[in-house]
Amino acid sequence: MKRIVSLFSGCGGLDLGFKEQGFDVIYACDSDQAAVHCYTKNIDHAIVLRDVTSNEFRSDILAIGHCDVVLGGFPCQGFSKAGPKNEKDTRNNLYSENEELILEVIGKHRRHKKYGDIPNGNPLPIDEIERLSGLSGIGAEIENLLSKGYLKLKDSKYDLKGAMFCSGLFKRPKWNEPSPTVLTNFHNPRYFLHPFQNRPFSLRECARLQGFPDTFLFTEGSHEIDLVSGYRLVGNAVPPSLSRQFASMVRQFFRENEHQRSKLPLIFAKIG
Ligand SMILES: C[S@@+](CC[C@H](N)C(=O)[O-])C[C@H]1O[C@@H](n2cnc3c(N)ncnc32)[C@H](O)[C@@H]1O
């Protein structure tokens, strides 16, 4: 059985797919007590409450010995583009540096109800994008981003296409369209309402949107985890349907390379 070390394990969305594919969790940790409770209940008892910057964590890791896969679903709030950062990847050229900066500026400021003297940062007029980015004459870049489908135009203002956060007020996703990203604050109706009813999504509905099976327990039958913590864990999680696919590919990799066991690299799996 392949051995997994899981860091930043949360409630175990990423790890669930690996468990289902027959991997063995030998060590998992998270600094959030609610996550540790939830993980213990649903995934494995091999989880401990640890901060990865602590000396205790260092000791744990030194004591582990061999493992085959390290899962690291570390916090992604501080950055948005996960990936191998391969300079030769042709996808890097999909947009120019200025275009990237424009997208970053809109992405950063669109959520702010108020930013400086901008009454409502979403969507942004072109002069505000220029002011915030320090660029000028960005008409061509904006046109490119519109034609590539990265931006949408609304009332002569620009916003990220597909983004729903807008002013954050009572958005109602459509029943027959893909769900918006499930966030940690879905308990607050200010952000998203149920498609038909005047209420926020329930925790179970959020878990279903993320792809958790109904057998995965958050607050049920226990007072260890409060409802708001449950929403946080679900919003932080890697969707199990994605981790399942990923785990299946990793398992396949091991099967195909079993004969070269000594040459196998440690597989480092990061899905933010
Ligand atoms: C993106 S979430 C992980 C989601 C998880 N992989 C899943 O699929 O459910 C990031 C996790 O890192 C944890 N975390 C943040 N800082 C940490 C630290 N210094 N040490 C350990 N865990 C930390 C958070 O509590 C959170 O559960």
PDBQT file of the ligand as one rigid body, heavy atoms in Angstrom, charges set to zero:
ROOT
HETATM    1  C1  LIG A 301      -6.718  25.001   1.488  1.00  0.00    +0.000 C 
HETATM    2  S1  LIG A 301      -6.973  24.410   3.118  1.00  0.00    +0.000 S 
HETATM    3  C2  LIG A 301      -6.629  22.686   2.929  1.00  0.00    +0.000 C 
HETATM    4  C3  LIG A 301      -7.743  21.931   2.355  1.00  0.00    +0.000 C 
HETATM    5  C4  LIG A 301      -7.562  20.450   2.402  1.00  0.00    +0.000 C 
HETATM    6  N1  LIG A 301      -6.405  20.040   1.656  1.00  0.00    +0.000 N 
HETATM    7  C5  LIG A 301      -8.815  19.791   1.852  1.00  0.00    +0.000 C 
HETATM    8  O1  LIG A 301      -8.801  19.379   0.694  1.00  0.00    +0.000 OA
HETATM    9  O2  LIG A 301      -9.808  19.723   2.583  1.00  0.00    +0.000 OA
HETATM   10  C6  LIG A 301      -5.502  24.945   3.967  1.00  0.00    +0.000 C 
HETATM   11  C7  LIG A 301      -5.384  24.381   5.377  1.00  0.00    +0.000 C 
HETATM   12  O3  LIG A 301      -4.128  24.783   5.892  1.00  0.00    +0.000 OA
HETATM   13  C8  LIG A 301      -4.274  24.918   7.285  1.00  0.00    +0.000 C 
HETATM   14  N2  LIG A 301      -3.147  25.717   7.770  1.00  0.00    +0.000 N 
HETATM   15  C9  LIG A 301      -2.929  27.033   7.589  1.00  0.00    +0.000 A 
HETATM   16  N3  LIG A 301      -1.774  27.409   8.165  1.00  0.00    +0.000 NA
HETATM   17  C10 LIG A 301      -1.243  26.281   8.727  1.00  0.00    +0.000 A 
HETATM   18  C11 LIG A 301      -0.056  26.013   9.471  1.00  0.00    +0.000 A 
HETATM   19  N4  LIG A 301       0.825  26.987   9.753  1.00  0.00    +0.000 N 
HETATM   20  N5  LIG A 301       0.177  24.742   9.876  1.00  0.00    +0.000 NA
HETATM   21  C12 LIG A 301      -0.699  23.763   9.603  1.00  0.00    +0.000 A 
HETATM   22  N6  LIG A 301      -1.844  23.956   8.897  1.00  0.00    +0.000 NA
HETATM   23  C13 LIG A 301      -2.114  25.203   8.473  1.00  0.00    +0.000 A 
HETATM   24  C14 LIG A 301      -5.636  25.566   7.450  1.00  0.00    +0.000 C 
HETATM   25  O4  LIG A 301      -6.179  25.325   8.745  1.00  0.00    +0.000 OA
HETATM   26  C15 LIG A 301      -6.434  24.879   6.338  1.00  0.00    +0.000 C 
HETATM   27  O5  LIG A 301      -7.151  23.777   6.831  1.00  0.00    +0.000 OA
ENDROOT
TORSDOF 0
